[in-house]
Amino acid sequence: MSAAVIEATGLTKTFPMPAGPVTALRNVSFSVSPDEYVAVSGPSGCGKSTLLHLLGSVDTATSGTLLFDGRDISTLPDAERSRIRLTQIGFVFQRFYLLPMLTAWENVELPQGEAGVSKPERRARTAELLDYVGLSQRAQHRPSQLSGGEMQRVAIARALANSPRLLLADEPTGELDQSTGEQIAELLDRVHADGNAIVVVTHDPAIAARAKRQLKMRDGEIVAGAPA
């Protein structure tokens, strides 16, 4: 197995609440290599999304360490952490979170512009990705003109825009019917086969079964699935 792209050791996350602190994650340790597809499953409220937010450097742990390419993310300046999120980590969400005023093309092109990619390179990459997800003919449509499955395809293309090393997906089929969800699952299979490390959080055992490794969570802890 290749050296880990991301490695969590003893991650704990506690949120202050009026009635007292609530611990959402407890001493979570595992790693993901560049060639892995990992599914994280478990009941609602078990800490899956909290874990994904920590892996994506959207939030920081109360204790423990998180290494990205061997570097402790928590010790990096905010600007550098933001740069890692922009260029090294792709995010796919249950509710898509496309910008409604932008076309599919513009949604995919936007993160490239933020990363400083030149206009000719942005155009080529955006055309390549929309073709990759089968939406070249819908490039000038806004989210309101797209189906749920099409919006998720655009979201996956956007997540891949800056060629990230790690793709994080939070319930990517949760808003879709079974048939459309299957199509998105097949697209994620293809993304992984083409060389992307993926961590997907899902309630759907059929989606989890597609991953190469499954981690199961309960009460903020990993209770099944050997940490690699």
Phi and psi in degrees as GROMACS dihedral restraints (atoms count N, CA, C in turn):
[ dihedral_restraints ]
;  ai    aj    ak    al  type     phi  dphi    fc
    3     4     5     6     1   -69.3    20    10
    4     5     6     7     1   162.2    20    10
    6     7     8     9     1   -57.7    20    10
    7     8     9    10     1   145.0    20    10
    9    10    11    12     1   -64.4    20    10
   10    11    12    13     1   137.0    20    10
   12    13    14    15     1   -77.9    20    10
   13    14    15    16     1   -32.7    20    10
   15    16    17    18     1  -143.0    20    10
   16    17    18    19     1   140.5    20    10
   18    19    20    21     1  -140.9    20    10
   19    20    21    22     1   118.4    20    10
   21    22    23    24     1  -103.3    20    10
   22    23    24    25     1   135.2    20    10
   24    25    26    27     1  -133.9    20    10
   25    26    27    28     1   114.7    20    10
   27    28    29    30     1    61.7    20    10
   28    29    30    31     1    34.1    20    10
   30    31    32    33     1   -67.2    20    10
   31    32    33    34     1   126.4    20    10
   33    34    35    36     1  -130.9    20    10
   34    35    36    37     1   136.1    20    10
   36    37    38    39     1  -130.8    20    10
   37    38    39    40     1   120.4    20    10
   39    40    41    42     1  -119.7    20    10
   40    41    42    43     1   132.2    20    10
   42    43    44    45     1  -106.5    20    10
   43    44    45    46     1   130.2    20    10
   45    46    47    48     1   -71.8    20    10
   46    47    48    49     1   133.1    20    10
   48    49    50    51     1  -133.0    20    10
   49    50    51    52     1   155.6    20    10
   51    52    53    54     1   -55.6    20    10
   52    53    54    55     1   -36.0    20    10
   54    55    56    57     1   -86.3    20    10
   55    56    57    58     1     1.0    20    10
   57    58    59    60     1   126.3    20    10
   58    59    60    61     1   159.7    20    10
   60    61    62    63     1   -62.7    20    10
   61    62    63    64     1   144.0    20    10
   63    64    65    66     1  -117.6    20    10
   64    65    66    67     1   124.9    20    10
   66    67    68    69     1   -94.1    20    10
   67    68    69    70     1   113.4    20    10
   69    70    71    72     1   -88.8    20    10
   70    71    72    73     1   -29.3    20    10
   72    73    74    75     1  -130.9    20    10
   73    74    75    76     1   141.2    20    10
   75    76    77    78     1  -130.0    20    10
   76    77    78    79     1   106.1    20    10
   78    79    80    81     1    52.6    20    10
   79    80    81    82     1    50.9    20    10
   81    82    83    84     1   -87.7    20    10
   82    83    84    85     1   128.3    20    10
   84    85    86    87     1  -134.9    20    10
   85    86    87    88     1   127.1    20    10
   87    88    89    90     1  -172.1    20    10
   88    89    90    91     1   168.9    20    10
   90    91    92    93     1  -136.5    20    10
   91    92    93    94     1   162.6    20    10
   93    94    95    96     1  -131.3    20    10
   94    95    96    97     1   123.4    20    10
   96    97    98    99     1   -86.7    20    10
   97    98    99   100     1   163.3    20    10
   99   100   101   102     1   -61.6    20    10
  100   101   102   103     1   -17.6    20    10
  102   103   104   105     1  -107.6    20    10
  103   104   105   106     1    18.7    20    10
  105   106   107   108     1  -103.4    20    10
  106   107   108   109     1   153.9    20    10
  108   109   110   111     1  -126.5    20    10
  109   110   111   112     1   110.5    20    10
  111   112   113   114     1  -115.8    20    10
  112   113   114   115     1   132.2    20    10
  114   115   116   117     1  -108.6    20    10
  115   116   117   118     1   137.0    20    10
  117   118   119   120     1  -116.6    20    10
  118   119   120   121     1   120.0    20    10
  120   121   122   123     1  -128.3    20    10
  121   122   123   124     1   167.2    20    10
  123   124   125   126     1   152.9    20    10
  124   125   126   127     1   168.5    20    10
  126   127   128   129     1   -67.3    20    10
  127   128   129   130     1   161.9    20    10
  129   130   131   132     1   -56.9    20    10
  130   131   132   133     1   138.8    20    10
  132   133   134   135     1    82.9    20    10
  133   134   135   136     1     8.2    20    10
  135   136   137   138     1   -85.7    20    10
  136   137   138   139     1    -7.4    20    10
  138   139   140   141     1   109.4    20    10
  139   140   141   142     1     6.5    20    10
  141   142   143   144     1   -60.4    20    10
  142   143   144   145     1   -52.0    20    10
  144   145   146   147     1   -68.0    20    10
  145   146   147   148     1   -35.5    20    10
  147   148   149   150     1   -59.3    20    10
  148   149   150   151     1   -43.8    20    10
  150   151   152   153     1   -61.1    20    10
  151   152   153   154     1   -43.8    20    10
  153   154   155   156     1   -62.8    20    10
  154   155   156   157     1   -39.8    20    10
  156   157   158   159     1   -63.7    20    10
  157   158   159   160     1   -36.3    20    10
  159   160   161   162     1   -70.1    20    10
  160   161   162   163     1   -42.8    20    10
  162   163   164   165     1   -61.1    20    10
  163   164   165   166     1   -34.0    20    10
  165   166   167   168     1   -87.8    20    10
  166   167   168   169     1     4.7    20    10
  168   169   170   171     1    60.4    20    10
  169   170   171   172     1    25.5    20    10
  171   172   173   174     1   -77.6    20    10
  172   173   174   175     1   -30.4    20    10
  174   175   176   177     1  -135.4    20    10
  175   176   177   178     1   166.1    20    10
  177   178   179   180     1  -117.3    20    10
  178   179   180   181     1   150.0    20    10
  180   181   182   183     1   -74.1    20    10
  181   182   183   184     1   152.7    20    10
  183   184   185   186     1   -70.5    20    10
  184   185   186   187     1   -37.7    20    10
  186   187   188   189     1  -153.3    20    10
  187   188   189   190     1   166.7    20    10
  189   190   191   192     1    98.4    20    10
  190   191   192   193     1   176.0    20    10
  192   193   194   195     1  -126.8    20    10
  193   194   195   196     1   150.5    20    10
  195   196   197   198     1  -134.1    20    10
  196   197   198   199     1   113.0    20    10
  198   199   200   201     1  -101.2    20    10
  199   200   201   202     1   131.7    20    10
  201   202   203   204     1  -116.7    20    10
  202   203   204   205     1   117.4    20    10
  204   205   206   207     1    51.9    20    10
  205   206   207   208     1    38.2    20    10
  207   208   209   210     1    82.7    20    10
  208   209   210   211     1     1.0    20    10
  210   211   212   213     1  -109.2    20    10
  211   212   213   214     1   135.7    20    10
  213   214   215   216     1   -74.5    20    10
  214   215   216   217     1   109.5    20    10
  216   217   218   219     1   -59.9    20    10
  217   218   219   220     1   -36.8    20    10
  219   220   221   222     1   -64.5    20    10
  220   221   222   223     1   -20.2    20    10
  222   223   224   225     1   -91.4    20    10
  223   224   225   226     1    -5.2    20    10
  225   226   227   228     1   -83.8    20    10
  226   227   228   229     1   149.8    20    10
  228   229   230   231     1   -60.7    20    10
  229   230   231   232     1   153.9    20    10
  231   232   233   234     1   -54.4    20    10
  232   233   234   235     1   -41.1    20    10
  234   235   236   237     1   -63.2    20    10
  235   236   237   238     1   -37.4    20    10
  237   238   239   240     1   -73.2    20    10
  238   239   240   241     1   -38.1    20    10
  240   241   242   243     1   -62.8    20    10
  241   242   243   244     1   -40.8    20    10
  243   244   245   246     1   -63.0    20    10
  244   245   246   247     1   -38.7    20    10
  246   247   248   249     1   -65.4    20    10
  247   248   249   250     1   -39.0    20    10
  249   250   251   252     1   -63.5    20    10
  250   251   252   253     1   -44.1    20    10
  252   253   254   255     1   -60.7    20    10
  253   254   255   256     1   -37.3    20    10
  255   256   257   258     1   -74.9    20    10
  256   257   258   259     1   -39.6    20    10
  258   259   260   261     1  -110.1    20    10
  259   260   261   262     1   -18.4    20    10
  261   262   263   264     1  -116.2    20    10
  262   263   264   265     1   -15.9    20    10
  264   265   266   267     1  -128.6    20    10
  265   266   267   268     1   126.9    20    10
  267   268   269   270     1  -104.3    20    10
  268   269   270   271     1   143.2    20    10
  270   271   272   273     1  -119.8    20    10
  271   272   273   274     1   133.7    20    10
  273   274   275   276     1  -125.8    20    10
  274   275   276   277     1   128.8    20    10
  276   277   278   279     1  -115.1    20    10
  277   278   279   280     1   160.6    20    10
  279   280   281   282     1   -60.8    20    10
  280   281   282   283     1   -40.3    20    10
  282   283   284   285     1  -102.4    20    10
  283   284   285   286     1    19.7    20    10
  285   286   287   288     1    74.2    20    10
  286   287   288   289     1   -53.6    20    10
  288   289   290   291     1    55.8    20    10
  289   290   291   292     1    40.1    20    10
  291   292   293   294     1   -76.4    20    10
  292   293   294   295     1   149.9    20    10
  294   295   296   297     1   -77.0    20    10
  295   296   297   298     1   118.3    20    10
  297   298   299   300     1   -66.7    20    10
  298   299   300   301     1   -24.3    20    10
  300   301   302   303     1   -84.4    20    10
  301   302   303   304     1    -7.4    20    10
  303   304   305   306     1  -104.3    20    10
  304   305   306   307     1   151.4    20    10
  306   307   308   309     1   -75.2    20    10
  307   308   309   310     1   170.6    20    10
  309   310   311   312     1   -56.5    20    10
  310   311   312   313     1   -44.9    20    10
  312   313   314   315     1   -57.4    20    10
  313   314   315   316     1   -49.0    20    10
  315   316   317   318     1   -66.2    20    10
  316   317   318   319     1   -34.9    20    10
  318   319   320   321     1   -63.4    20    10
  319   320   321   322     1   -38.9    20    10
  321   322   323   324     1   -76.3    20    10
  322   323   324   325     1   -33.5    20    10
  324   325   326   327     1   -75.4    20    10
  325   326   327   328     1   -29.9    20    10
  327   328   329   330     1   -54.7    20    10
  328   329   330   331     1   -53.5    20    10
  330   331   332   333     1   -62.6    20    10
  331   332   333   334     1   -25.4    20    10
  333   334   335   336     1   -69.5    20    10
  334   335   336   337     1   -40.4    20    10
  336   337   338   339     1   -62.4    20    10
  337   338   339   340     1   -41.2    20    10
  339   340   341   342     1   -64.9    20    10
  340   341   342   343     1   -27.7    20    10
  342   343   344   345     1   -85.6    20    10
  343   344   345   346     1    -2.7    20    10
  345   346   347   348     1    85.2    20    10
  346   347   348   349     1    18.3    20    10
  348   349   350   351     1   -71.8    20    10
  349   350   351   352     1   138.6    20    10
  351   352   353   354     1   -65.0    20    10
  352   353   354   355     1   156.7    20    10
  354   355   356   357     1   -60.4    20    10
  355   356   357   358     1   -46.0    20    10
  357   358   359   360     1   -60.2    20    10
  358   359   360   361     1   -40.1    20    10
  360   361   362   363     1   -66.5    20    10
  361   362   363   364     1   -39.0    20    10
  363   364   365   366     1   -61.6    20    10
  364   365   366   367     1   -44.8    20    10
  366   367   368   369     1   -60.9    20    10
  367   368   369   370     1   -45.5    20    10
  369   370   371   372     1   -65.5    20    10
  370   371   372   373     1   -44.1    20    10
  372   373   374   375     1   -67.3    20    10
  373   374   375   376     1   -40.4    20    10
  375   376   377   378     1   -65.1    20    10
  376   377   378   379     1   -43.5    20    10
  378   379   380   381     1   -62.6    20    10
  379   380   381   382     1   -41.4    20    10
  381   382   383   384     1   -62.1    20    10
  382   383   384   385     1   -43.9    20    10
  384   385   386   387     1   -72.5    20    10
  385   386   387   388     1   -39.8    20    10
  387   388   389   390     1   -66.0    20    10
  388   389   390   391     1   -34.4    20    10
  390   391   392   393     1   -67.5    20    10
  391   392   393   394     1   -39.6    20    10
  393   394   395   396     1   -59.3    20    10
  394   395   396   397     1   -40.1    20    10
  396   397   398   399     1   -93.3    20    10
  397   398   399   400     1     6.2    20    10
  399   400   401   402     1    77.1    20    10
  400   401   402   403     1    31.1    20    10
  402   403   404   405     1  -128.2    20    10
  403   404   405   406     1    25.2    20    10
  405   406   407   408     1   -54.8    20    10
  406   407   408   409     1   -37.8    20    10
  408   409   410   411     1   -76.4    20    10
  409   410   411   412     1    -8.6    20    10
  411   412   413   414     1  -111.1    20    10
  412   413   414   415     1    15.5    20    10
  414   415   416   417     1   -58.4    20    10
  415   416   417   418     1   -34.5    20    10
  417   418   419   420     1   -96.6    20    10
  418   419   420   421     1    11.9    20    10
  420   421   422   423     1   -90.7    20    10
  421   422   423   424     1   142.8    20    10
  423   424   425   426     1   -85.8    20    10
  424   425   426   427     1   162.2    20    10
  426   427   428   429     1   -51.4    20    10
  427   428   429   430     1   -37.5    20    10
  429   430   431   432     1   -65.1    20    10
  430   431   432   433     1   -16.3    20    10
  432   433   434   435     1   -99.1    20    10
  433   434   435   436     1     5.3    20    10
  435   436   437   438     1  -113.9    20    10
  436   437   438   439     1   153.9    20    10
  438   439   440   441     1   -76.5    20    10
  439   440   441   442     1   170.1    20    10
  441   442   443   444     1   -59.3    20    10
  442   443   444   445     1   -44.0    20    10
  444   445   446   447     1   -63.3    20    10
  445   446   447   448     1   -39.9    20    10
  447   448   449   450     1   -65.9    20    10
  448   449   450   451     1   -40.0    20    10
  450   451   452   453     1   -62.5    20    10
  451   452   453   454     1   -39.3    20    10
  453   454   455   456     1   -69.7    20    10
  454   455   456   457     1   -32.7    20    10
  456   457   458   459     1   -64.0    20    10
  457   458   459   460     1   -42.6    20    10
  459   460   461   462     1   -62.0    20    10
  460   461   462   463     1   -41.4    20    10
  462   463   464   465     1   -62.7    20    10
  463   464   465   466     1   -37.8    20    10
  465   466   467   468     1   -68.1    20    10
  466   467   468   469     1   -42.2    20    10
  468   469   470   471     1   -60.1    20    10
  469   470   471   472     1   -42.7    20    10
  471   472   473   474     1   -62.2    20    10
  472   473   474   475     1   -41.5    20    10
  474   475   476   477     1   -63.2    20    10
  475   476   477   478     1   -28.1    20    10
  477   478   479   480     1   -92.5    20    10
  478   479   480   481     1    -1.1    20    10
  480   481   482   483     1   -55.4    20    10
  481   482   483   484     1   -41.7    20    10
  483   484   485   486     1  -100.9    20    10
  484   485   486   487     1    24.1    20    10
  486   487   488   489     1    50.9    20    10
  487   488   489   490     1    59.9    20    10
  489   490   491   492     1   -68.3    20    10
  490   491   492   493     1   160.1    20    10
  492   493   494   495     1   -85.9    20    10
  493   494   495   496     1   -21.4    20    10
  495   496   497   498     1  -138.3    20    10
  496   497   498   499     1   130.1    20    10
  498   499   500   501     1  -109.2    20    10
  499   500   501   502     1   125.2    20    10
  501   502   503   504     1  -110.4    20    10
  502   503   504   505     1   125.9    20    10
  504   505   506   507     1  -125.3    20    10
  505   506   507   508     1   122.1    20    10
  507   508   509   510     1  -105.2    20    10
  508   509   510   511     1   103.1    20    10
  510   511   512   513     1    48.8    20    10
  511   512   513   514     1    56.2    20    10
  513   514   515   516     1   -65.7    20    10
  514   515   516   517     1   -16.0    20    10
  516   517   518   519     1  -111.7    20    10
  517   518   519   520     1     8.2    20    10
  519   520   521   522     1   -64.1    20    10
  520   521   522   523     1   -25.7    20    10
  522   523   524   525     1  -100.5    20    10
  523   524   525   526     1     7.6    20    10
  525   526   527   528     1  -115.6    20    10
  526   527   528   529     1   153.9    20    10
  528   529   530   531     1   -71.4    20    10
  529   530   531   532     1   168.8    20    10
  531   532   533   534     1   -60.1    20    10
  532   533   534   535     1   -43.7    20    10
  534   535   536   537     1   -65.8    20    10
  535   536   537   538     1   -45.2    20    10
  537   538   539   540     1   -67.3    20    10
  538   539   540   541     1   -38.3    20    10
  540   541   542   543     1   -60.4    20    10
  541   542   543   544     1   -38.2    20    10
  543   544   545   546     1   -62.8    20    10
  544   545   546   547     1   -38.9    20    10
  546   547   548   549     1   -65.1    20    10
  547   548   549   550     1   -40.0    20    10
  549   550   551   552     1   -67.9    20    10
  550   551   552   553     1   -39.5    20    10
  552   553   554   555     1   -61.4    20    10
  553   554   555   556     1   -40.3    20    10
  555   556   557   558     1   -65.6    20    10
  556   557   558   559     1   -36.4    20    10
  558   559   560   561     1   -65.1    20    10
  559   560   561   562     1   -41.0    20    10
  561   562   563   564     1   -64.6    20    10
  562   563   564   565     1   -37.8    20    10
  564   565   566   567     1   -56.9    20    10
  565   566   567   568     1   -42.8    20    10
  567   568   569   570     1   -67.3    20    10
  568   569   570   571     1   -41.8    20    10
  570   571   572   573     1   -58.7    20    10
  571   572   573   574     1   -43.4    20    10
  573   574   575   576     1   -66.0    20    10
  574   575   576   577     1   -44.4    20    10
  576   577   578   579     1   -61.4    20    10
  577   578   579   580     1   -26.9    20    10
  579   580   581   582     1   -86.4    20    10
  580   581   582   583     1     6.7    20    10
  582   583   584   585     1   112.3    20    10
  583   584   585   586     1    10.1    20    10
  585   586   587   588     1   -98.0    20    10
  586   587   588   589     1   134.1    20    10
  588   589   590   591     1   -73.3    20    10
  589   590   591   592     1   137.7    20    10
  591   592   593   594     1  -132.5    20    10
  592   593   594   595     1   136.4    20    10
  594   595   596   597     1  -121.7    20    10
  595   596   597   598     1   119.9    20    10
  597   598   599   600     1  -118.2    20    10
  598   599   600   601     1   132.4    20    10
  600   601   602   603     1   -97.1    20    10
  601   602   603   604     1   128.5    20    10
  603   604   605   606     1  -153.9    20    10
  604   605   606   607     1   148.4    20    10
  606   607   608   609     1   -90.0    20    10
  607   608   609   610     1   -13.8    20    10
  609   610   611   612     1   -88.4    20    10
  610   611   612   613     1   112.5    20    10
  612   613   614   615     1   -61.8    20    10
  613   614   615   616     1   -27.8    20    10
  615   616   617   618     1   -68.1    20    10
  616   617   618   619     1   -36.5    20    10
  618   619   620   621     1   -70.9    20    10
  619   620   621   622     1   -44.8    20    10
  621   622   623   624     1   -59.2    20    10
  622   623   624   625     1   -36.5    20    10
  624   625   626   627     1   -66.8    20    10
  625   626   627   628     1   -18.5    20    10
  627   628   629   630     1   -77.7    20    10
  628   629   630   631     1   -21.4    20    10
  630   631   632   633     1   -71.6    20    10
  631   632   633   634     1   159.3    20    10
  633   634   635   636     1   -80.9    20    10
  634   635   636   637     1   -21.9    20    10
  636   637   638   639     1  -144.7    20    10
  637   638   639   640     1   138.3    20    10
  639   640   641   642     1  -117.9    20    10
  640   641   642   643     1   132.4    20    10
  642   643   644   645     1  -114.1    20    10
  643   644   645   646     1   133.3    20    10
  645   646   647   648     1  -113.3    20    10
  646   647   648   649     1   135.5    20    10
  648   649   650   651     1  -116.2    20    10
  649   650   651   652     1   150.1    20    10
  651   652   653   654     1  -153.4    20    10
  652   653   654   655     1   131.9    20    10
  654   655   656   657     1    52.6    20    10
  655   656   657   658     1    41.7    20    10
  657   658   659   660     1    80.8    20    10
  658   659   660   661     1     7.1    20    10
  660   661   662   663     1  -126.7    20    10
  661   662   663   664     1   152.6    20    10
  663   664   665   666     1   -81.8    20    10
  664   665   666   667     1   119.2    20    10
  666   667   668   669     1  -109.1    20    10
  667   668   669   670     1    -8.8    20    10
  669   670   671   672     1  -155.9    20    10
  670   671   672   673     1   145.7    20    10
  672   673   674   675     1   105.3    20    10
  673   674   675   676     1   109.7    20    10
  675   676   677   678     1   -65.1    20    10
  676   677   678   679     1   128.6    20    10
  678   679   680   681     1   -68.0    20    10
  679   680   681   682     1   118.8    20    10
